[in-house]
Amino acid sequence: MPNSTRNRIVAHRGGAALWPENSLEAIQGALALGVDGIEVDIQLTKDGVPVILHDETLDRTTVESGSIKEVHSRDLRDIRLRDLEGKPSSAHLPSLKESLPLFRGKPTLYSIELKNDDDGLAYEGIVKAMFGCLADANFRNEIFVHGFDWHLMQKAQAYSKEVHVGINIDQKLFENHHSNFDHIRDKIFPSGIRHFNMQADILEEHDDYQMWMRRPENQNPNFSVWTVNSDDDLSQWLRKPLWGIASDQPKRALELRG
């Protein structure tokens, strides 16, 4: 695992403050920086192909509109991404498959968030489609699969015991579990998941997580945070015992880590 003795710097959506988010350009740029990991979001097209896109619709990040699940994979190269100013760019909406060769020869972690569709439902077959894509490319880099859909993450962990799987935890989900790590542990540990991927604000309010994770019954789980961008926040989290820090500003994060 890269930089196992230091908090991993993970380029959130490829480095969304530096390049068009979730673009091949962002992945290439982040790899060139030497980040420890690159995070992207995965939806499924109409024909079941994993596509790198955060939102369930095309409206915000591309020049097109509508639901991604109504788009055929053959049309992805015709859909232009917007640049950082919201203007049309030369970059197209990429598939997961297109991104994999970019990692060749590099030790970089690939952090993949599995999204739900615009009805809030898990895409039928998304876990199988993702793992099939990775297998077809003989992709050997470390993989971290995560998401908000707990049942989907349990499927991912059951599909491959070798892949690191985590649960995304935002404020609403944390409150639904009584703002209590024990409740979440009891929910996810039976499936083999040992990773809390936390919204940074929550963990800042619950700094006792460091003591909690060292309790024998908690089996020393991993904690990571998202999305940390300011110098002050990055400096603060770089001093904490964390598995990783996801940032839209990976270049600055690496500079501060030194």
C-alpha positions in Angstrom: 0.0 0.0 0.0 1.4 3.4 -1.0 2.6 5.6 1.9 1.2 3.3 4.5 2.9 5.2 7.3 1.4 8.5 6.3 -2.1 9.7 5.7 -2.9 9.0 2.1 -3.7 12.0 -0.1 -6.6 11.1 -2.4 -7.5 13.4 -5.3 -11.3 13.8 -4.8 -13.0 13.4 -8.2 -9.6 13.5 -9.6 -8.8 16.9 -8.1 -12.0 18.9 -8.8 -10.4 22.3 -8.0 -7.7 21.8 -10.5 -9.3 20.1 -13.5 -12.8 19.2 -14.8 -14.0 16.8 -12.1 -14.0 13.1 -12.9 -12.3 13.6 -16.2 -9.4 11.7 -17.7 -7.5 14.9 -17.6 -8.0 15.1 -13.9 -6.8 11.5 -13.4 -3.7 12.1 -15.5 -2.9 15.3 -13.7 -3.3 13.8 -10.3 -1.2 10.8 -11.2 1.5 13.2 -12.4 1.4 15.0 -9.0 2.2 11.7 -7.3 -0.9 11.4 -5.2 -1.5 8.3 -3.1 -5.0 7.7 -4.5 -7.5 9.0 -7.0 -11.2 9.0 -6.2 -14.0 8.9 -8.8 -17.7 8.3 -8.9 -19.4 5.5 -10.9 -22.9 5.5 -12.5 -24.2 3.0 -15.1 -25.3 3.8 -18.6 -28.4 2.5 -20.3 -26.5 -0.6 -21.5 -24.9 -1.2 -18.1 -21.4 0.2 -18.7 -19.7 1.9 -15.7 -19.2 5.6 -16.4 -17.3 8.2 -14.3 -19.8 10.8 -13.2 -20.8 12.1 -9.8 -24.4 13.3 -10.5 -27.2 11.1 -11.7 -27.8 13.6 -14.5 -25.6 15.2 -17.1 -26.8 18.7 -16.4 -24.1 20.1 -14.0 -20.8 18.8 -15.4 -21.5 18.3 -19.1 -23.0 20.4 -21.9 -25.9 17.9 -22.2 -28.9 17.3 -19.9 -30.9 14.3 -18.7 -30.3 11.1 -16.8 -27.2 9.1 -17.3 -29.2 5.9 -17.2 -30.8 6.9 -20.5 -27.5 7.3 -22.2 -25.9 4.5 -24.3 -22.2 3.9 -23.8 -21.5 4.4 -27.5 -22.5 8.1 -27.1 -20.1 8.9 -24.2 -17.4 10.3 -26.4 -19.9 12.8 -27.9 -20.7 14.2 -24.5 -18.4 17.1 -23.6 -17.5 18.0 -20.0 -17.6 21.5 -18.7 -14.3 23.1 -17.6 -13.7 24.8 -14.3 -15.5 27.9 -15.5 -18.5 26.0 -16.6 -17.7 26.3 -20.3 -17.6 23.4 -22.8 -14.2 21.7 -22.8 -12.6 19.3 -25.3 -12.8 16.4 -22.7 -15.5 13.8 -23.0 -17.5 11.9 -20.4 -15.2 8.9 -19.7 -16.0 5.3 -18.9 -14.3 3.4 -16.1 -12.6 1.2 -18.7 -10.9 4.2 -20.3 -9.4 5.3 -17.0 -7.7 2.0 -16.1 -4.7 2.1 -18.5 -3.7 5.5 -17.1 -2.7 3.7 -13.8 -0.3 1.3 -15.6 3.1 1.3 -13.9 2.0 3.4 -11.0 1.3 2.2 -7.4 -1.7 4.6 -7.0 -4.8 3.5 -5.1 -8.1 3.7 -7.1 -10.9 4.9 -4.9 -14.3 4.1 -6.5 -17.6 5.4 -5.1 -20.6 3.5 -6.3 -23.6 5.8 -6.8 -27.3 5.3 -6.9 -29.6 6.3 -9.8 -31.8 9.4 -10.0 -34.6 7.5 -8.2 -32.2 6.9 -5.3 -32.0 3.2 -6.1 -28.9 1.0 -6.6 -28.2 0.3 -10.2 -29.0 -3.2 -11.1 -25.7 -5.1 -11.6 -23.3 -2.2 -10.8 -21.1 -4.2 -8.5 -20.7 -7.0 -11.1 -20.2 -4.5 -13.9 -17.4 -2.7 -12.0 -15.6 -5.8 -11.0 -16.0 -7.2 -14.5 -14.4 -4.1 -15.9 -11.5 -4.3 -13.6 -11.0 -8.0 -14.3 -11.1 -7.5 -18.1 -8.4 -4.9 -17.8 -6.3 -7.1 -15.5 -6.2 -4.1 -13.1 -3.8 -4.9 -10.2 -3.7 -1.6 -8.3 -5.2 -1.4 -4.8 -8.9 -0.7 -4.9 -11.1 1.1 -2.3 -14.8 0.7 -3.0 -17.2 2.9 -1.0 -20.6 4.4 -1.1 -23.7 5.5 0.9 -25.8 2.4 0.0 -24.9 -0.1 2.8 -26.5 -3.0 1.1 -24.5 -2.3 -2.1 -21.3 -2.1 -0.1 -22.1 -5.5 1.5 -22.6 -6.9 -2.0 -19.2 -5.5 -3.0 -17.5 -7.0 0.1 -19.1 -10.3 -0.6 -18.1 -10.2 -4.3 -14.4 -9.8 -3.4 -12.8 -10.3 0.0 -9.6 -8.9 -1.3 -11.0 -5.5 -2.1 -11.1 -2.8 0.6 -14.7 -1.6 1.1 -15.9 1.3 3.2 -19.2 3.0 4.2 -19.6 6.7 3.4 -21.0 8.5 6.4 -22.5 12.0 6.2 -24.3 14.0 8.9 -27.8 12.6 8.2 -26.6 9.0 8.3 -24.6 9.5 11.4 -27.6 11.1 13.2 -29.8 8.2 12.0 -27.5 6.0 14.0 -27.6 8.1 17.1 -24.3 9.7 16.3 -22.7 6.6 17.7 -19.9 4.6 16.2 -21.0 1.5 18.1 -24.3 1.5 16.2 -22.6 1.7 12.9 -20.0 -1.0 13.8 -22.8 -3.4 14.7 -24.4 -2.7 11.3 -21.4 -3.2 9.1 -18.8 -5.4 10.8 -20.7 -8.7 10.4 -20.3 -8.3 6.6 -16.5 -7.8 6.9 -16.5 -4.0 6.3 -14.0 -2.2 8.6 -13.8 1.3 7.1 -15.6 4.5 8.1 -15.3 7.0 5.3 -16.5 10.1 7.1 -17.6 13.6 6.2 -14.8 15.6 7.9 -17.1 17.9 9.9 -18.5 14.9 11.7 -15.2 13.5 12.8 -14.0 17.0 13.9 -17.0 17.0 16.3 -16.2 13.5 17.5 -12.5 13.5 18.0 -12.9 10.7 20.5 -12.9 8.3 17.5 -9.1 7.9 18.1 -9.8 6.3 21.5 -12.8 4.4 20.1 -10.9 2.8 17.3 -8.3 1.4 19.8 -10.8 -0.5 21.9 -10.2 -4.2 21.4 -13.8 -5.0 20.4 -13.5 -2.5 17.5 -10.7 -4.3 15.8 -8.8 -1.1 14.9 -10.9 0.0 11.9 -9.8 2.5 9.2 -11.1 6.0 9.2 -10.8 8.5 6.3 -12.3 11.9 5.7 -13.8 13.9 2.8 -13.7 16.6 1.5 -10.8 18.7 3.0 -9.6 21.7 1.0 -8.4 24.7 3.0 -4.8 24.9 4.3 -5.9 25.0 7.9 -8.2 22.0 7.6 -5.6 20.0 5.6 -2.9 20.8 8.2 -5.3 19.7 11.0 -6.2 16.4 9.4 -2.7 15.6 8.4 -1.9 15.4 12.1 -4.6 12.9 12.8 -4.4 9.1 12.6 -6.3 8.5 9.3 -6.2 6.0 6.5 -6.7 8.8 3.9 -7.8 12.4 3.2 -9.8 13.2 0.1 -9.2 16.7 -1.3 -10.1 18.7 -4.3 -6.7 20.3 -3.8 -4.3 17.4 -4.0 -1.3 19.5 -5.0 -1.6 21.7 -1.9 -2.3 18.7 0.3 0.9 17.0 -0.9 2.9 20.2 -0.3 1.6 20.5 3.3 2.3 16.9 4.0 5.8 17.3 2.8 
